[in-house]
Amino acid sequence: MNIQHRFALNLILDSQDRLLLLLRNDQTSLGPNKWGLPAGKIENKETPAQAAQRERIEEIGNDHKVQLIRYIGPVMDSFYGGKYEVHLFQFTWKRGQIILNSEHKDSAWVAKEEIAKMDVMLGVEENIAMLKIWPTHYLNENRLPKAAGNPLK
């Protein structure tokens, strides 16, 4: 499969085990009006870690401190035809405030009991499961991959 884009995703949990999600505005090309992660494309000559940091600062501002807990990558997406290479970074939120950029209209710290009812972008719950952040029974099974060889089963 020919990789079209490479993405770095930030999964940030606070001290109460809640995940930071951002509500994308209605003008975004991918996932308009859906909840997603602070994430974006890895630019030429940029490492996945550099891209994760750049995207985090672009999307939630630079007035925060996080600590890296886990990294998984590269993995191929399950919902967009396997054409995207994804790098997952799990962080703990240490301190700071969230200042959204123009791509987003809201942010929320989401508990595991809430995620299945939210209108999240496809792939978010798969990312949560891959990092084993929360048990999969909290996730919406209709938004988890069904393919043979599913790493979540």
C-alpha positions, 0 to 999 in steps of 0.5 A: 500500500502506498502511504499518502500521509503520516500523522502524529497523534497526541493522546493526553490524559489528566490526573483523573484519567480523562482524555483531552478531545478537541471539537473540530470546527465545521470548516475542517476537511477531515472530521468537521464538527467531530471530536478528535485528538490534538494531531496532524501531518508529519512534515518533510524532515520532521520526526514523529516526535517533533510533529507531535510536539508541533501539533500539540502547540499549534492546536492547544497552545504552548502554555502547558507541560506534559510527560510522555508515557508511551509511544506506538508506531508506526501503525497503519490506519484501519478506517481510511483504506490503510493509506495513513501511517500513524504514530501514537504518543500518550502523555500525562497532563502536568499543568497549563491551560488550553488555548485553541487554534482556529481549527477547533471550537471547543475542548473537553476532558472526557472520562472513559464512561463518556467516550462511546456516546460522543461524536468522535472521529473514526480511529480515536477509539482504535487509538485508545484501544491500541495504547490500552488507555481504557478497557475496550468495553468503554468504547463504541464497538461500532467504531472499532475495526472489524478486519481480520487480524484486528490487533484489538481482538 
